[in-house]
Amino acid sequence: MRKPFLAGNWKMNTNAKGAVALASGLVKELKTVTTVDVAVCVPFVYLQTVAASLSSSNIALGAQDVYFQPNGAFTGEISCEMLKDVCCTYVIIGHSERRHVIGETDELINKKVSAAISGGLLPIFCVGELLEERESGKTQQVVADQVRKGLAGINAEKIQAVTIAYEPVWAIGTGRTATAQQAQEVHEMIRGLLAKMYSPKIADAIRIQYGGSAKPSNTAELMKNPDVDGLLIGGASLKVDDFAAMVKTIA
């Protein structure tokens, strides 16, 4: 049985005071929750501060990106070792905003996934289609291609460190959400693909999150699907009451 996993992606939001208040509020609200894995993925500059706020809790710390080199002349980049040094457990890799705003390729994302695993981090590996790809019936083709390329060279042992997050790009920050059926169809396809790439046993153990305007009002509907194992939350994760309510719904 896969343990549900809900992660908040704060993106480029909060300040030092607000980050501490948000983290501290979640610690208080979720102190008795043990049946759901919870993480918050925080801007780089607040990771160490938030880590202190989470230190006595069951809430894990995550980053929003990582570079694939261990160190060197890579101005502005952050290594796995640096993230581990400030108590990160998870790291988001391949988010649609990194793909479509920053311009990251499948090949770069693959290097980051591999480096994160080797560096002792747990990647939340994001995939998802654009609106025009959804409307032209290419969703499964696009997502399957992203999965194959993003996990190229990741062996059966290493893949077990990965959480996959399906985030339809057209539903991120737009208020639009994939229906429960649409989410399940893609999650089921991803799990079937993993079974072919690795084995049915490994595929059955990997958690696949849904992301894309998930909020308290649609959490239960999304989570009723057999292949939806959690949520990767953007805007709702910036509000203690909303995020806590979603975790408690899943719990």
C-alpha positions as CSV (number, residue, x, y, z in Angstrom):
1,M,0.0,0.0,0.0
2,R,1.5,3.3,-1.1
3,K,1.5,6.0,1.7
4,P,-0.1,9.2,0.5
5,F,2.4,12.1,-0.1
6,L,1.4,15.7,-0.2
7,A,4.0,18.3,-1.0
8,G,3.7,22.1,-1.1
9,N,5.6,24.1,-3.7
10,W,6.0,27.6,-2.5
11,K,7.6,28.7,-5.8
12,M,9.0,32.3,-5.7
13,N,6.8,33.4,-2.7
14,T,7.1,34.4,0.9
15,N,9.7,36.4,2.8
16,A,11.8,35.3,5.8
17,K,9.1,36.2,8.4
18,G,6.3,34.8,6.3
19,A,8.2,31.5,5.6
20,V,8.7,30.9,9.3
21,A,5.1,31.8,10.1
22,L,3.8,29.4,7.4
23,A,6.1,26.5,8.4
24,S,5.4,27.0,12.1
25,G,1.6,27.1,11.5
26,L,1.8,23.8,9.6
27,V,3.8,22.2,12.3
28,K,1.1,23.1,14.8
29,E,-1.8,22.0,12.6
30,L,-0.3,18.7,11.5
31,K,1.5,17.6,14.6
32,T,-0.8,14.5,15.0
33,V,-0.8,13.5,11.4
34,T,1.2,10.4,10.7
35,T,-0.6,8.6,7.9
36,V,0.4,11.1,5.2
37,D,3.9,12.0,4.2
38,V,4.2,15.8,4.0
39,A,6.9,18.1,2.6
40,V,7.2,21.8,1.8
41,C,9.5,22.9,-1.0
42,V,10.9,26.3,-0.1
43,P,12.8,29.1,-1.9
44,F,16.6,28.5,-1.6
45,V,17.2,31.6,0.6
46,Y,14.7,30.4,3.2
47,L,15.6,26.7,3.4
48,Q,17.8,26.9,6.5
49,T,15.4,29.1,8.3
50,V,12.4,26.9,7.6
51,A,14.5,23.8,8.4
52,A,14.8,25.1,12.0
53,S,11.0,25.6,12.2
54,L,10.4,22.0,11.0
55,S,13.0,20.4,13.1
56,S,10.6,18.9,15.7
57,S,8.0,17.9,13.2
58,N,7.1,15.1,10.7
59,I,7.1,17.6,7.9
60,A,10.0,17.2,5.5
61,L,11.9,20.0,3.7
62,G,12.4,20.2,0.0
63,A,14.0,22.4,-2.6
64,Q,12.5,23.6,-5.9
65,D,15.5,22.8,-8.1
66,V,19.1,21.5,-8.1
67,Y,22.1,21.4,-10.4
68,F,23.6,18.2,-11.6
69,Q,27.3,19.1,-10.9
70,P,28.6,18.5,-7.4
71,N,30.5,21.9,-7.3
72,G,32.5,24.3,-9.4
73,A,32.1,27.5,-11.4
74,F,28.3,27.4,-11.9
75,T,27.2,30.8,-10.8
76,G,23.8,30.9,-9.2
77,E,23.4,27.1,-9.1
78,I,22.9,24.9,-6.0
79,S,24.3,21.4,-5.5
80,C,22.9,18.3,-3.9
81,E,25.5,18.5,-1.2
82,M,24.4,22.1,-0.4
83,L,20.8,21.0,-0.1
84,K,21.6,18.1,2.1
85,D,23.7,20.4,4.3
86,V,20.6,22.5,5.1
87,C,18.5,19.4,5.8
88,C,16.6,18.9,2.5
89,T,15.1,15.6,1.9
90,Y,13.2,16.2,-1.4
91,V,13.8,18.3,-4.5
92,I,11.4,19.2,-7.3
93,I,12.9,18.5,-10.7
94,G,11.4,19.3,-14.1
95,H,8.5,21.5,-13.0
96,S,6.6,22.9,-16.0
97,E,7.8,26.4,-15.1
98,R,11.4,25.2,-15.3
99,R,10.6,23.5,-18.6
100,H,8.5,26.2,-20.3
101,V,9.6,29.4,-18.7
102,I,13.3,28.7,-17.9
103,G,13.7,26.4,-20.9
104,E,15.0,23.2,-19.3
105,T,15.2,20.2,-21.6
106,D,14.4,16.5,-21.0
107,E,18.2,15.8,-21.1
108,L,19.0,18.4,-18.5
109,I,16.2,17.2,-16.3
110,N,17.5,13.6,-16.6
111,K,20.9,14.7,-15.4
112,K,19.3,16.4,-12.4
113,V,17.2,13.4,-11.5
114,S,20.3,11.1,-11.6
115,A,22.4,13.6,-9.6
116,A,19.7,14.0,-7.0
117,I,19.4,10.3,-6.4
118,S,23.2,9.8,-6.3
119,G,23.4,12.8,-3.9
120,G,21.0,11.3,-1.4
121,L,18.0,13.4,-2.3
122,L,14.5,12.2,-3.2
123,P,13.4,13.7,-6.5
124,I,9.8,14.8,-7.2
125,F,10.0,14.4,-11.0
126,C,7.4,16.5,-12.8
127,V,5.8,15.7,-16.2
128,G,2.8,17.2,-18.0
129,E,1.3,18.4,-21.3
130,L,0.5,21.8,-22.7
131,L,-3.1,22.8,-23.5
132,E,-2.6,22.5,-27.2
133,E,-1.1,19.0,-26.7
134,R,-4.2,18.0,-24.6
135,E,-6.6,19.4,-27.2
136,S,-4.8,17.6,-30.0
137,G,-5.0,14.3,-28.2
138,K,-1.3,14.0,-27.6
139,T,-1.3,13.9,-23.7
140,Q,-0.3,10.3,-23.2
141,Q,2.3,10.5,-26.0
142,V,3.9,13.7,-24.5
143,V,3.9,12.5,-20.9
144,A,5.2,9.1,-21.8
145,D,8.1,10.7,-23.7
146,Q,8.9,12.9,-20.8
147,V,8.9,9.9,-18.4
148,R,11.2,7.9,-20.7
149,K,13.7,10.7,-21.3
150,G,13.6,12.0,-17.7
151,L,14.3,8.5,-16.3
152,A,16.8,7.4,-18.9
153,G,19.6,5.5,-17.3
154,I,17.9,5.3,-13.9
155,N,18.0,1.7,-12.9
156,A,15.6,-0.4,-10.9
157,E,17.3,0.4,-7.6
158,K,17.5,4.2,-8.1
159,I,13.9,4.6,-9.5
160,Q,12.6,3.7,-6.1
161,A,13.8,7.0,-4.7
162,V,11.6,8.9,-7.2
163,T,8.1,10.4,-6.8
164,I,6.5,11.3,-10.1
165,A,4.2,14.3,-10.3
166,Y,1.8,14.6,-13.2
167,E,1.0,18.3,-13.7
168,P,-1.0,19.3,-16.7
169,V,0.5,22.6,-17.6
170,W,-2.9,24.1,-18.6
171,A,-4.1,23.5,-15.0
172,I,-1.2,25.1,-13.1
173,G,-2.2,28.4,-11.6
174,T,-5.1,28.8,-13.9
175,G,-7.9,27.7,-11.6
176,R,-8.6,24.9,-14.1
177,T,-8.2,21.4,-12.7
178,A,-8.1,18.1,-14.6
179,T,-11.1,16.0,-13.7
180,A,-10.6,13.0,-11.5
181,Q,-11.0,10.8,-14.5
182,Q,-8.5,12.7,-16.6
183,A,-6.0,12.6,-13.8
184,Q,-6.5,8.8,-13.3
185,E,-6.1,8.1,-17.0
186,V,-2.7,9.7,-17.1
187,H,-1.6,8.3,-13.8
188,E,-2.7,4.8,-14.9
189,M,-0.7,5.2,-18.1
190,I,2.4,6.3,-16.2
191,R,2.2,3.3,-13.9
192,G,1.8,1.0,-16.8
193,L,4.8,2.5,-18.5
194,L,6.9,2.1,-15.4
195,A,5.8,-1.6,-15.2
196,K,7.2,-2.0,-18.8
197,M,10.4,0.0,-18.0
198,Y,11.1,-1.7,-14.7
199,S,8.6,-4.3,-13.3
200,P,5.0,-4.4,-12.1
201,K,6.2,-4.7,-8.5
202,I,8.4,-1.6,-8.8
203,A,5.6,0.3,-10.7
204,D,3.2,-0.5,-7.9
205,A,5.5,0.9,-5.3
206,I,6.2,4.3,-6.9
207,R,4.0,7.2,-5.8
208,I,2.5,9.4,-8.5
209,Q,1.2,12.8,-7.4
210,Y,-1.3,15.1,-9.1
211,G,-0.6,18.8,-9.4
212,G,-2.5,21.6,-11.1
213,S,-4.8,23.9,-9.1
214,A,-5.5,21.3,-6.5
215,K,-7.2,22.8,-3.5
216,P,-9.3,21.7,-0.4
217,S,-12.5,21.5,-2.4
218,N,-11.2,18.9,-4.9
219,T,-8.7,17.0,-2.8
220,A,-11.1,14.1,-1.9
221,E,-12.3,13.7,-5.5
222,L,-8.8,13.6,-6.9
223,M,-7.5,11.3,-4.2
224,K,-10.3,8.7,-4.7
225,N,-8.5,7.5,-7.8
226,P,-6.5,4.3,-7.3
227,D,-3.4,5.6,-9.1
228,V,-3.3,9.1,-7.5
229,D,-1.1,8.8,-4.5
230,G,-0.8,12.4,-3.4
231,L,-0.7,16.0,-4.5
232,L,1.9,18.6,-5.4
233,I,0.3,21.9,-4.4
234,G,1.1,25.4,-5.4
235,G,-1.1,28.3,-4.3
236,A,-3.0,26.4,-1.7
237,S,0.3,25.5,0.1
238,L,0.8,29.2,0.9
239,K,-2.1,29.2,3.3
240,V,-1.8,27.2,6.5
241,D,-5.5,26.5,6.7
242,D,-5.8,25.3,3.1
243,F,-2.7,23.1,3.1
244,A,-3.5,21.6,6.5
245,A,-7.1,20.9,5.4
246,M,-5.9,19.0,2.4
247,V,-3.5,16.9,4.4
248,K,-6.2,16.1,7.0
249,T,-8.6,15.2,4.2
250,I,-6.1,12.7,2.8
251,A,-5.3,11.4,6.3
